[in-house]
Amino acid sequence: MLIVRELTGGMYFGESGRREGSDGPEAFDTECYSVKEIRRIGRIAFEAARTRRKEVTSIDKANVLESSRLWREIIHDLAREYPDVACRDMLVDNAAMQLVQNPAQFDVIVTSNMFGDILSDEASQLTGSIGLLPSASLGEGTRGLYEPIHGSAPDIAGKDMANPIATVLSAAMMLRMSFGLHAVADLMEKAVDSVLEAGLRTRDIARGGPYIKGSEMTNALLDRI
């Protein structure tokens, strides 16, 4: 599953503040999307879908939000440029349920900043741990910032507990998406598959069973690569 999340617009970057209302202070956050912003992120999703299962699910809240209604209009317009890619809409509350109930139905998901923030964390738990998930923040062209979705985890620093898999997979994403080194990325991803199929587990994915240190998992990955 690939979640394509818009990162520079929406509610997180809209006008916000506080004001006096009839019953005291009020707070507000504004979601605003332009046609250009929607087309830009939508095109990334459709292009990615062409290299995968040729399916895009656009997630919005068009039954309530005007910003989502524009989002849906532009995604539909863009879909006409990609007749080889199947495109469907899904309301975000239904999508949250469907991710748990039947995740295999999804391949490429495209959605707004806030919805993507929430749904990507939900989707990460389908694997059992955020220690397994890579991410990329992509700009124009081939530039990007690649990182595990879990952050730096300072609470376990120096304890040799961190799962290195998300870091390795983030590097594989970088090699594939920024440098076009698909064969090398394949090798790294196959190494991850191999250690998991062999039953090797770090603490976060051991589920109470035996587990190995983060450095031991790293060495196992390096051996296979």
C-alpha positions in Angstrom: 0.0 0.0 0.0 1.3 3.5 -0.9 -0.3 6.5 0.8 0.3 9.7 -1.1 -0.4 12.6 1.4 -0.4 16.3 0.5 2.1 17.9 2.8 2.2 21.7 2.2 -1.5 22.7 2.3 -4.8 22.1 4.0 -5.8 22.8 7.6 -2.2 22.6 8.9 -1.3 25.7 6.8 -4.6 27.5 6.7 -5.6 30.6 8.6 -6.1 29.8 12.3 -6.6 31.7 15.5 -8.9 32.6 18.4 -11.6 35.1 18.6 -14.3 36.2 21.0 -17.7 34.5 20.5 -21.1 35.0 22.1 -20.2 32.3 24.7 -16.6 33.3 25.2 -13.4 32.4 23.3 -13.6 30.4 20.0 -10.8 28.7 18.1 -10.7 28.1 14.4 -8.6 26.3 11.8 -9.2 26.8 8.1 -8.7 24.2 5.3 -8.0 25.7 1.9 -6.8 23.9 -1.2 -6.1 25.3 -4.7 -6.6 23.6 -8.0 -2.8 23.6 -8.5 -2.1 21.9 -5.1 -4.7 19.2 -5.8 -3.5 18.5 -9.3 0.1 18.3 -8.2 -0.4 15.7 -5.5 -3.0 13.8 -7.7 -0.6 13.5 -10.5 2.0 11.9 -8.3 -0.5 9.3 -7.2 -1.6 8.5 -10.7 2.0 8.2 -12.0 2.8 5.9 -9.0 -0.2 3.8 -9.8 1.0 3.2 -13.3 4.0 1.4 -11.9 1.9 -0.7 -9.5 -1.7 -2.2 -9.8 -3.1 0.8 -11.7 -5.6 1.6 -9.0 -6.0 4.9 -7.1 -8.4 5.5 -4.2 -9.0 9.2 -3.5 -10.1 9.9 0.1 -12.0 13.0 1.1 -15.1 14.2 3.0 -17.0 15.6 0.0 -20.4 15.0 1.6 -19.6 17.8 4.2 -16.5 19.8 3.2 -16.3 22.3 0.3 -12.6 21.8 0.1 -13.2 18.1 -0.4 -15.7 18.8 -3.1 -13.1 20.7 -5.1 -10.6 17.9 -4.3 -13.0 15.4 -5.8 -13.7 17.5 -8.9 -10.0 17.9 -9.7 -9.1 14.3 -9.1 -11.9 13.2 -11.5 -10.7 15.7 -14.1 -7.1 14.4 -13.7 -8.3 10.8 -13.9 -9.4 11.4 -17.5 -5.7 11.9 -18.4 -5.0 8.4 -17.0 -7.5 6.1 -18.7 -5.3 3.1 -17.8 -5.7 3.7 -14.1 -8.9 2.9 -12.2 -9.9 5.7 -9.8 -12.5 5.6 -7.1 -13.6 8.0 -4.3 -14.0 7.0 -0.6 -15.2 9.1 2.3 -12.6 9.3 5.0 -14.7 7.8 7.8 -15.5 4.8 5.6 -11.8 4.6 4.6 -10.7 4.4 8.3 -13.0 1.4 8.7 -12.1 -0.3 5.4 -8.4 -0.1 6.2 -9.0 -2.3 9.2 -11.6 -4.5 7.6 -10.1 -5.2 4.2 -6.7 -3.5 3.7 -5.8 -5.6 0.6 -8.4 -3.7 -1.4 -6.1 -0.6 -1.4 -3.0 0.0 -3.5 -2.4 3.8 -4.0 -4.3 6.1 -1.7 -4.2 9.9 -2.3 -5.6 12.3 0.3 -5.2 15.6 2.0 -2.7 16.6 4.6 -4.8 16.0 7.8 -6.6 12.9 6.5 -3.2 11.5 5.3 -1.6 12.2 8.7 -4.3 10.1 10.5 -4.8 7.3 8.0 -1.1 6.6 7.5 -0.6 6.0 11.2 -3.6 3.8 11.2 -2.3 1.9 8.2 1.1 1.4 9.9 -0.4 -0.7 12.5 -1.6 -3.2 9.9 2.0 -4.4 9.9 2.2 -4.6 13.7 4.7 -1.9 14.3 5.7 1.6 13.1 9.2 0.3 13.1 8.6 -1.3 9.8 7.3 1.6 7.8 9.3 4.0 5.5 8.3 7.4 4.2 9.3 10.0 1.8 8.6 13.8 1.6 9.0 14.6 -2.1 9.5 17.9 -3.8 9.6 18.8 -7.5 11.7 16.5 -9.6 13.6 13.7 -7.9 14.5 15.4 -4.6 13.1 14.0 -1.4 13.6 13.6 2.4 13.4 9.9 3.4 12.9 8.7 6.9 11.1 6.1 9.0 7.6 7.2 10.1 8.4 6.7 13.8 10.9 9.5 14.3 14.0 9.3 16.5 12.6 7.4 19.5 14.9 9.1 22.2 13.2 7.0 24.9 15.1 3.9 23.7 18.4 5.6 22.7 21.4 3.5 23.6 19.4 0.4 24.5 20.0 -1.5 21.2 16.2 -2.0 20.9 15.4 0.1 17.8 14.1 -1.8 14.7 16.3 -0.9 11.8 13.9 -2.2 9.1 12.0 1.1 8.5 15.4 2.9 8.0 16.5 0.3 5.5 13.2 0.5 3.6 13.4 4.3 3.6 16.9 4.0 2.0 15.4 1.6 -0.5 12.7 4.2 -1.3 15.4 6.8 -1.8 17.3 4.6 -4.2 14.2 3.8 -6.2 12.4 7.2 -6.3 15.3 9.7 -6.3 18.1 7.7 -8.0 16.2 5.3 -10.2 18.2 2.3 -8.8 15.3 -0.1 -8.9 17.4 -3.3 -8.8 19.3 -2.2 -5.7 16.1 -1.2 -4.0 14.7 -4.6 -4.8 17.7 -6.3 -3.2 17.2 -4.3 0.0 13.4 -5.0 0.2 14.1 -8.7 -0.5 16.6 -8.7 2.4 13.8 -7.4 4.7 11.4 -10.0 3.5 14.1 -12.7 4.1 14.8 -11.8 7.7 11.1 -11.7 8.6 10.4 -15.0 6.8 13.3 -16.5 8.8 11.4 -15.5 12.0 13.9 -12.8 13.2 12.1 -10.3 15.3 13.1 -7.2 17.2 11.3 -6.4 20.5 8.6 -4.3 18.9 7.3 -7.1 16.6 8.1 -10.1 18.9 4.7 -10.1 20.5 6.0 -11.6 23.7 8.2 -14.2 21.9 12.0 -14.4 21.5 13.6 -11.3 20.0 17.0 -10.1 18.9 18.8 -6.7 19.4 18.6 -3.9 16.9 22.3 -4.4 16.0 21.7 -8.1 15.4 18.8 -7.4 13.1 21.0 -4.9 11.3 23.8 -7.5 10.8 21.2 -10.0 9.5 20.0 -7.5 7.0 23.5 -6.6 5.9 24.4 -10.3 5.4 21.4 -10.8 3.1 22.1 -7.6 1.1 
